[in-house]
Amino acid sequence: MSVLADRVERVRAAMGAEGVDVVLLSVGPDLPYLTGYEAMPLERLTMLVLPRDGDATLVVPRLEAPRVVEQPDVFTVLPWTETEDPVALVADRAQGAAVAAIGDHTWARFLIDLITAMPATTFRRASAVVGPIRMRKDPDEIAALRAAGAAADRVAAQLQAGKISLEGRTEAAVSADISNRLLAEGHERVNFAIVASGPNGASPHHSAGDRIIQRGDVVVCDFGGRLDGYCSDITRTVAVGEPPAEVADAYAVLLEAQQAAVAAAVVGTPCAEVDAVARRIITAAGYGERFIHRTGHGIGMEEHEDPYIVAGNDLTLAPGHAFSVEPGIYTPGRWGMRLEDIVVATAEGPDAMNRVPHELAVIG
C-alpha cells in the first residue's frame, strides 16, 4: 500500500469514529497530504470527494488536470469544463451524505454553494478528522522537517558569523538577503523573513521596513520557508556590538526558559505544561508581562498547525508531534528578543531540528 493510500485508509477509519460520511477537501494542505496534488487558489473549484465507503474522486478544472499525477489506488480524476457546474459535480458524488467534513481552507463561496446544493447535509470542519492524523509525523515527514531545519540552520549560522551585514542596512534589505539565502540553501519558497531591529523588536510579527540597523541594536531574525513540502522556522536574536547589561541579563533568562521548555517536551506531557515551564522561568525573573504570546505552534506542511503549545491545551504530546518552542521577552519602545527551535517529540525524548548556537551572538 502506498503512503497516500495508507493515509486515506486512516482518514476513513477516523470518519467512522467521528460519524462522517464524506470528506471534501479543496485548497490547503489536507489535499496534497492525501493526494500528492496541491491545488492553486483559483475561482475554479478543485475538490477531493472522499466517501467513507466507495471510491474517491478528485474534481478538478480541465485546464488544471495536466498538473495532477494520478494515484489510481487513491482517487480517480474528474475534469470539468468551463460550462459545467463543479459544485453540482461534487454534490452528486457526495449524494446521500448526512454529515460532510469540509476542509478548513475551503473558500466561503464554495461552502455556501455546497450548503445550498446539499440541504440535507450537516457540515463540519475536516480538521477534526484529518488533523489528528496529520499531527503525528511519520519518519519520512520527520526527515523532511530535519532537512528543512538544517537548511535554515545554515542561514542562521551565516547570520551569527557576521556574514550577513546588519549595521547600516535597512531591515528590508537584510530580510531580502536572508530570503535569498534560504532559497540558495534549497527552499522552494520563503514563508517569512522577519527582521526587527531596536524598538521594532518589541513587535513579534514586525514587517521589515526602512529602519536602518544601528550599532547597539538588538535584532530579532525569525525566518522560514518550505523545502520539499515541509516547513522550516527558526529565530535567533543577535546584538550589533556588545549589548547593555539589561539585555544580556534578559537574554540569559530567555535562554534558560527556552532550553527548559525543550527539555520538558517529552511524550505524555500536556502542551500547556511545556508552555508553563517557559512562562514560570520568565515570570520568576520579573519579565512575565513581557512574554506576550504562546510558547509554540505545530509545524509540518503548514508553518502554523496543530499542536499549539499554549495554556489551556491539555493535549498530551505523542511521538511524531512537531512544534516550535519560542519564548520571547519584549520591552515596548526599546528592544525585543526571541529564541526558537523546531522540536519533534519522540519515544527517546525531544529531538530538536535546529542545532546552531543558542547564545546571544554579538556581531561586530
C-alpha positions in Angstrom: 0.0 0.0 0.0 1.3 3.4 -0.9 1.9 6.2 1.7 -1.1 8.1 0.3 -3.4 5.1 0.3 -2.4 4.3 3.9 -3.3 7.9 4.8 -6.6 7.7 3.1 -7.4 4.5 5.0 -6.6 6.1 8.3 -8.8 9.1 7.4 -11.6 6.7 6.6 -11.2 5.0 10.0 -11.4 8.4 11.6 -14.5 9.2 9.6 -16.2 6.1 11.1 -15.2 7.2 14.6 -16.5 10.7 14.0 -19.7 9.8 12.2 -18.6 11.5 9.0 -20.0 10.2 5.6 -17.8 12.2 3.2 -14.7 14.4 3.4 -14.5 17.3 1.0 -11.0 18.9 0.5 -10.2 21.9 -1.6 -7.2 24.3 -1.3 -4.9 23.9 1.7 -2.5 21.2 3.0 -5.0 18.4 3.6 -5.4 17.9 -0.2 -1.7 17.3 -1.0 -1.4 15.2 2.2 -3.9 12.7 0.8 -3.4 13.0 -2.9 0.1 14.5 -3.6 -1.6 17.3 -5.5 -1.6 21.0 -4.4 -4.5 23.0 -5.8 -3.9 26.5 -7.0 -6.1 29.1 -5.1 -8.4 29.8 -8.0 -12.0 30.8 -8.5 -12.3 27.5 -10.3 -13.2 24.7 -7.8 -10.8 21.8 -7.1 -12.2 19.3 -4.6 -11.5 15.8 -3.4 -14.7 13.9 -2.6 -13.7 11.1 -0.2 -16.6 9.0 0.9 -16.3 6.7 3.9 -17.3 3.9 1.6 -16.7 3.9 -2.1 -14.2 5.4 -4.5 -12.7 8.9 -4.1 -12.9 11.4 -6.9 -10.7 14.5 -7.5 -12.9 17.1 -9.2 -10.6 19.5 -11.0 -10.8 22.2 -13.7 -9.8 20.7 -17.0 -7.1 23.2 -17.6 -5.5 22.1 -14.3 -5.8 18.4 -14.9 -2.4 18.1 -16.6 -0.8 19.1 -13.3 -2.4 16.1 -11.5 -0.3 13.0 -11.0 -2.9 10.3 -11.0 -2.9 7.9 -8.0 -5.1 5.0 -9.1 -5.1 3.4 -5.6 -6.3 6.7 -4.1 -8.6 8.6 -6.4 -9.9 9.0 -9.9 -9.8 12.3 -11.7 -12.9 14.1 -12.9 -12.0 17.2 -15.0 -14.8 19.7 -15.5 -15.2 22.1 -18.4 -15.8 25.8 -18.2 -19.5 25.3 -18.9 -20.1 22.7 -16.2 -21.0 23.4 -12.6 -18.3 21.9 -10.3 -20.4 22.3 -7.2 -23.1 20.1 -8.8 -20.5 17.5 -9.6 -19.3 17.4 -6.0 -22.8 17.3 -4.6 -23.7 14.5 -7.0 -20.7 12.4 -5.8 -21.5 13.2 -2.1 -25.1 12.4 -2.6 -26.8 11.0 0.5 -24.2 12.2 2.9 -25.8 13.1 6.2 -22.5 14.6 7.6 -19.8 16.1 5.5 -16.4 17.3 6.8 -15.1 20.1 4.7 -11.5 21.4 4.5 -10.8 24.3 6.8 -9.2 26.3 4.0 -12.1 26.0 1.5 -13.3 29.3 0.2 -16.5 30.5 1.8 -18.1 31.0 -1.7 -17.8 27.2 -2.3 -19.0 26.2 1.1 -22.1 28.4 0.8 -22.9 26.9 -2.7 -22.4 23.4 -1.3 -24.7 24.1 1.6 -27.4 25.2 -0.9 -26.7 22.2 -3.2 -26.8 19.7 -0.2 -29.6 21.0 2.0 -29.9 17.7 3.9 -26.2 17.5 4.8 -24.7 18.8 8.1 -21.2 20.3 7.5 -18.3 20.0 10.0 -14.6 21.0 9.9 -12.4 18.4 8.3 -9.6 19.3 10.8 -11.5 17.1 13.3 -10.9 14.1 11.0 -7.6 14.8 9.2 -5.9 17.0 11.8 -5.0 14.3 14.4 -3.6 12.1 11.6 -1.5 15.0 10.1 -0.3 15.9 13.6 1.7 12.7 14.0 4.5 12.9 11.5 5.9 9.6 10.1 9.6 9.0 9.6 9.7 10.5 6.1 8.0 13.6 7.3 10.4 14.0 10.2 13.3 13.6 7.8 11.8 16.3 5.6 11.5 18.6 8.7 15.1 17.8 9.6 16.3 18.7 6.1 14.3 22.0 6.1 15.7 22.8 9.6 19.2 22.1 8.6 18.9 24.4 5.6 17.5 27.2 7.9 20.4 26.5 10.3 22.9 27.1 7.6 21.5 30.6 7.1 21.3 31.2 10.8 24.9 30.2 11.1 25.8 32.8 8.4 23.9 35.4 10.4 25.7 34.5 13.7 29.1 34.5 12.0 28.6 38.1 10.7 28.4 37.0 7.0 25.0 38.8 6.7 25.8 42.5 7.0 23.5 44.3 9.5 24.9 47.7 10.6 24.0 50.4 8.1 21.5 48.4 6.2 17.7 48.6 6.3 15.7 45.8 7.8 14.1 45.2 4.4 17.5 44.7 2.8 18.5 42.2 5.4 15.2 40.4 5.1 15.7 40.1 1.4 19.2 38.8 1.9 18.0 36.1 4.3 15.3 35.1 1.9 17.7 34.7 -0.9 20.0 32.6 1.2 17.1 30.3 2.2 16.4 29.8 -1.5 20.0 29.2 -2.2 20.0 26.5 0.6 17.3 24.6 -1.2 14.0 26.1 -0.1 11.4 26.3 -2.9 9.8 29.3 -1.3 10.2 31.7 1.7 7.2 31.9 4.0 8.6 34.9 6.0 11.8 36.6 7.0 11.2 38.9 10.0 14.0 41.3 10.8 13.1 43.5 13.7 15.8 45.9 15.0 15.9 48.1 18.1 12.5 49.2 19.2 10.9 47.2 16.4 12.0 44.0 18.1 9.2 44.5 20.6 6.7 43.7 17.9 6.8 39.9 17.5 5.5 39.9 13.9 7.1 43.2 12.8 7.2 43.7 9.0 10.8 44.6 8.0 10.9 48.2 6.8 13.2 51.1 6.1 14.7 51.4 9.6 18.5 51.4 9.3 20.1 49.0 11.7 22.5 50.7 14.1 25.3 49.8 16.4 23.8 49.0 19.8 20.7 47.4 18.3 19.3 44.1 19.3 17.9 42.4 16.1 15.3 39.6 16.1 15.6 37.4 13.0 12.8 34.9 12.5 12.6 33.2 9.2 11.5 30.1 7.4 10.1 28.6 4.3 9.2 25.3 2.6 11.6 22.6 1.4 10.2 19.5 -0.3 6.7 20.3 1.0 7.7 20.8 4.7 8.4 24.0 6.6 11.3 25.4 8.5 11.1 28.1 11.2 13.9 29.4 13.3 14.5 32.5 15.4 17.9 33.8 16.5 18.5 37.2 18.2 21.8 39.0 17.6 23.3 42.1 19.0 25.1 44.7 16.9 28.0 45.4 19.2 28.2 44.5 22.9 24.7 44.6 24.4 24.0 46.5 27.6 23.8 44.5 30.8 20.0 44.6 30.9 19.8 43.0 27.5 22.4 40.3 28.4 20.6 39.6 31.7 17.2 39.2 30.0 18.7 37.0 27.3 20.1 34.7 29.9 16.6 34.2 31.3 15.2 33.7 27.8 17.8 31.1 27.0 17.1 29.2 30.3 13.4 29.3 29.6 13.7 28.0 26.1 16.0 25.2 26.9 13.9 24.1 29.9 10.8 24.1 27.7 12.5 22.0 25.0 13.6 19.5 27.7 10.1 19.4 29.1 8.6 18.4 25.7 8.5 14.7 26.3 5.9 12.3 25.2 2.9 12.3 27.6 3.4 15.9 28.7 0.5 18.2 28.1 1.2 21.0 25.6 0.0 23.5 28.3 2.7 22.3 30.7 5.5 22.9 28.1 4.2 26.5 27.8 4.1 26.8 31.6 7.7 25.7 32.0 9.0 28.5 29.9 6.5 31.0 31.4 7.4 30.2 35.0 11.1 31.0 34.5 10.4 34.2 32.6 7.8 35.3 35.2 10.1 34.5 38.2 12.7 36.8 36.7 10.3 39.7 36.5 9.6 39.6 32.8 6.2 37.8 32.8 4.2 40.7 31.4 6.7 41.0 28.5 6.1 37.4 27.3 3.0 38.1 25.3 2.4 35.1 23.1 2.2 31.3 23.3 5.3 29.3 23.6 4.9 27.4 20.3 2.9 26.1 17.4 2.8 22.9 15.4 4.6 22.7 12.1 4.6 20.5 9.0 3.1 21.2 5.6 1.9 24.4 7.2 4.1 26.8 9.2 1.4 27.0 11.8 -0.7 23.9 12.6 -1.6 21.7 15.5 -0.5 21.1 18.2 -0.2 24.5 19.8 2.0 24.9 22.9 -0.3 27.2 24.8 -2.0 27.5 28.2 -5.3 25.6 28.1 -4.3 23.0 25.6 -4.4 19.7 27.5 -3.5 17.6 24.5 -0.6 15.3 25.5 2.5 15.1 23.3 2.7 11.9 21.3 5.5 10.5 19.1 5.7 12.4 15.8 4.2 15.7 17.1 6.3 18.5 15.7 6.2 22.1 17.1 8.2 25.2 17.8 9.5 26.3 21.2 9.9 30.0 21.0 9.5 32.1 24.2 10.2 35.9 23.9 10.7 38.9 26.0 9.6 42.3 24.7 10.2 45.8 26.0 8.0 48.3 24.1 9.9 51.2 22.6 13.3 49.7 23.3 14.1 46.1 22.3 12.8 42.6 22.0 14.2 39.1 21.9 13.0 35.6 20.9 14.7 32.2 20.6 13.1 29.4 18.6 13.8 25.8 17.6 11.6 23.2 16.0 11.2 20.1 18.1 9.8 16.7 17.4 8.5 14.6 20.3 9.9 11.0 20.2 9.9 8.0 22.4 13.6 8.7 23.2 12.9 12.4 24.1 12.6 15.8 22.4 14.5 15.9 19.1 15.5 19.5 18.1 15.6 20.2 14.4 17.8 23.3 14.9 21.3 22.9 16.2 23.0 26.3 15.6 24.2 28.1 18.9 21.5 29.5 21.1 23.6 32.1 22.9 23.2 35.8 22.0 25.6 36.3 19.1 27.4 39.6 19.1 28.1 40.9 15.6 30.9 43.4 15.0 
